[in-house]
Amino acid sequence: SQIIDKRGVSQQTINDGLMFQEIHLSTLGAKFDGTDETAILAQAVSLADNNTTIVFDGPEFLFSTVDFGVKTVSLRGIPSISAQTLASTVKISGAGIICNTQKVKIAYLYAQSTGTKTDGLNRCFLTNNKNNGVWIHITNCRASYFSGHVIYAKDLIDSKISGFVPHHNNVVFRFIRDAWANNTTIQLEKVYAQQNTLVFDADYCTQSSMIDCIFEFNTSMGNINN
């Protein structure tokens, strides 16, 4: 069954009784016209629980910084068959998405800094400060012009980044070990990284793999396990 509540939250039940919901930013008043709509995204985060996906259901959404705290991060744009044909652009003018959570899922978004990869403003896409086992799934996304990092995470486990196109960024992947005492497991699949300053700043990756990835015209591949 599907229920639309008074807040504009679309809720769907599934067979095992769990309730999953989507918050479409347009229902909260997002105009997607290039004006700063950080307050609307913050409102969506406040309404969300750990079974909520926030949907960027428009062409261009601008925000500076939003903190999910310990809530699960689940974001998606308008569905697309590949990262080359994305209809939802998220422009970021600050620190981007900050969280301290075990689970992050992002799909169908083109994330762009409003600056450049060399502006020194340390603009970032995702910063996850949770330690001791973090699960990240990113599917069919692009990211560009970030002068900080694109994706920062500690203690990765059972993570997968697939169909990801980072280009013209400073640091793409910053993966570090904190309290996690077990093997890091992350799979990169169909990642096409081009014209970034540093692709990897990864000081602990053990049971991990790269499949069908292309890295070209980057200043440095960086380091994995030194």
Helices and strands as residue ranges (DSSP letters): E 2-4, E 9-13, E 19-24, G 25-28, H 38-47, E 52-55, E 60-67, E 73-76, E 89-99, E 103-107, E 110-113, E 126-128, E 135-144, E 149-154, E 159-167, E 171-176, E 186-194, E 198-202, E 209-211, E 214-216, E 220-224
